[in-house]
Amino acid sequence: MEQGALIRAQVEPGTTAFLNGDSIKVSPQGEFAFGFAREAELTQELKVVYPDGLTQIMPLNISAKEYKIDRVNGISKKIMKPDPKAVERSRKDSKQVKAARAQFSEQGAFNQDFIWPLTGRISGVYGSQRVYNGKPGNPHYGVDVAAKTGTVVVAPADGVISLSVPDMFYSGGTIILDHGYGVSSSFLHLSKLYVKEGESIKQGQPIAEVGATGRVTGPHLDWRVNWYQMRLDPVTIVPSMKSVLAGKNK
């Protein structure tokens, strides 16, 4: 258990669960998920109440992670000041994204063994951050995989499309795939979208193509995983990219 991790759990059906006192939805099969944010407290508590009334309290010790921090100085004030029109548009985009991630469904796909939606060179990691003229920018909350525009992106697990927008300001072509019980995947900077909202998707199904849309410097896939609004590290639920690429080269 570490900062940024998505945790999947199995208990006896009929059990209720609480993380730090907050209720967690548990499936009829006794499956549930929860996560730890980028800067999560290192001591947390999971409580489960079994069908017979027995209560178990489990202290959770969370490992801290070190994140890549780049410091960039000497940037002009004009560049640092955002365009008001861009800010307004990004706020509208953000509302759509938050609404999609807030959805709850009873799909059990969140408990599947996830696969990489795209394989290749990792060009950006979760939690990294740039500090501009001493002012911290927003951390990067996904994993970037570099690829040529037009490279096919597949679903890492089953789910239902909760958002499909071709032209968001910052993220460009954007898809959100709901895996159930608060767990979702987001795919950013896409050049072509194959799917529509409400469509049921199977693991490995092509859903889009890599692009350089939105505010980026080159083509790549930015894959993100959320538990509701909590931003998590996708690499905590897939095999290492190195092992996957090694397997392909055999």
N, C-alpha and C positions, 0 to 999 in steps of 0.2 A: 504494500500500500504506500503510495507516494503522491506528492502534489501533482495534480493534473490527471490522475488516473480515473478511469471508469471501472467500477467494481460491479460484477454480476454475482448474485447469490441465490442459493436454493435452501428453502426451509420446508417444514411439513405444511401441507395445504391447510389453510385456516389460520395460519400464524399471522400476527400483525407485527410491523416493524417500525422503528423510530430511529432517526439519526439526529443526535443532539436535541432530542425532544420533539422533533418535527416528524409527523407521520409520513411513511413511505408506502406507496401503493404496491401491494403484493398480488400477483396473479393467482387465479384459482388453483394453479399447479404449484404454487409456493415459490415462484420465481420473482425476483425484483432486482433493481439496479439503483446505484447511487454513485456520486462522484466527489472528487476533491479538487477544488479550484487551484489556480496557479500559485496563489499565496495562502493556501489553506493552513489553518491552525494545525500544529503537529500533534495535538492530543484531541481526540474526538471520542464520541460514545455511540455505540449501536445497541439498541435494546430490542429484543424480540419477545413477544408474548405468545406462547404456544396455545393450541386449542384447549388444553386441559387447565389453562390458567397459569402454568409455570412461567415465570419471567426470568430471562437471562440478560444480564447487562455485560457488554463486552467493551472494555476500553480499547481504542484503536490508536496505535502509534504510527504516525504518518512520517515517511521519509521526506526530508527537504531536498529540493532539486536546485542545481545551479543553472542559471540561464545565461545565454550569450548576450552581452550588453555592448553595443557599439556607440562610441561618442563622436559626434560630428559637430565641429565648431566652425564659425565664420560664415554661417548662412545669413543672407540678407533678411532684414525685417519684412520686406515685401513678400518674399517667398514664404516666410513663416506665417504671415497673415492669410487665413483662408478666405476664399471667395464666398460672399454671403449667399449667392444663388446655389453654389455647390453644397454649402452647409444645409440649406433648406431642403434640397433634393435628397441629400443623404439621410436627413431625419425621417423623411417619408419612407425611404427604403428600409430604414432601421425598424420602423413600426411594423412593416410587413414581415420582416425577418423574425422579430420578437413574437408576433402573433403566431407564426408557423411553428416556432420552437416551443410555444406555450401549450400546444395541443397535446391532449392525452388520448391514446388509443390502447386497446387491449391486445395489440399484436405481440407475439412472442419472439419476433425476429431479433430483438435486442440481445437475446441470449445465444444467438448463433456464433459460430467461429467466423469472425470477419476476415475478409480478404482485402488486399490492396486494390483500390479502384483503378490504379495505374501503377506500373512498375517503371523504375528508371532512377536517375540520379536525384537524390534529395538535395534541393537547393535552398530550403528554408525550414527551420525547426520551430516547434511550439515553444512559447515562452520568451523567445528572443525579443530584444527591444533596442531601439535607437534613442539616444539622448541628443537632442538638437540644441546647440547653444546653451547647454546646461538644463534644458527643459525636457523631461522624459516624454517620449511619444507613446502611443498605445502599443502594448505588447502584441506580438504576432501570435494568433491563437490557432494556427493550423500547421499542417506539414505540407511543404511545397515539393512537388515532383516535376522536374523539368522535362518537357517533351515538345515536339513540333506541333504547330497548329494543325488541327485535324485528327490528332491521335485520339483513339476512342477511349472513353471513360466508362467503366462498368460499375454496377451497384456492388458495394462491399458486403451487403446482406439484404435480405428481403425487406420490403417496406411499401409504403404508400407515399406518393409525391404530395407534399404539403405546400410547396412553393416552386414555381417555375417562371422565371422572369429573364428575358434576354438582355436587358440593358440597364442594370443598376449602376449608379454613379461610380462607387468605389470598386464594387466586386464584379461589374460587368454581367455577363451571362451567369445566372445563379440558380441553383437547384437545391432544395432541401428535401431529404428523404426521411420520413418518419419510420423508425423501427419499433416503436411501441414503448410504453411505460416511461415516457419522457426522453428516451434516447433518440437522437437524430444525427444524420450526416448532412453536411453542407458542402457544395462543390462550387467553386468560384472561378471567375475569369474565363468562362466557357465561350467557345466561338459558335457552337451549334447545339441546340437542345432537342433531344429526341422525344421527350416526355411532357405530359401535361398534368396539372394539379388533379388529384383524385385517382390517378392511375396506379394500379398495383404492380409492383416490380419484384422480380426474382433475383437472387444473388447471381452475379456474373452477367446480368443482362446489360447490354449497351444502353447508356442513358444520355450521353452527350459527347462532345468533342472538345479537346483542349484548345484554348485560345489565349489571346493577350488583351481581352476586353477589360474595361474599367481602368483603374489607376495602377498600371503595372509597367514594367520596363521590358518584358519579354514573355513569350508563351510558357505557361506552366499550369498545373492544377494545384489549387489551394484547397486541400481537404480538411474539413473541420468536424469535430464530434462534440455534441452537446448533451448534457442531461438537463432538460428544460433550458433555462438561460445560462446555466453554468458551462463555461468553455473548458473542454478537456483535451487531452493529448491523444490523437488517434493512434500513435505508435504503441499505446498501452494495451491495445486490443487486437493487434495483428502480429504475425511473425516478423522478425527483422527483415528489412529490405535486402540486406546482404545475403541472408539465407534463401530468400525467394529467388533472387537473381542467380545465385549459385545453383539452385535446383533447375532453373531454366537452361543453364549452360551445360548441364550434364548430357 
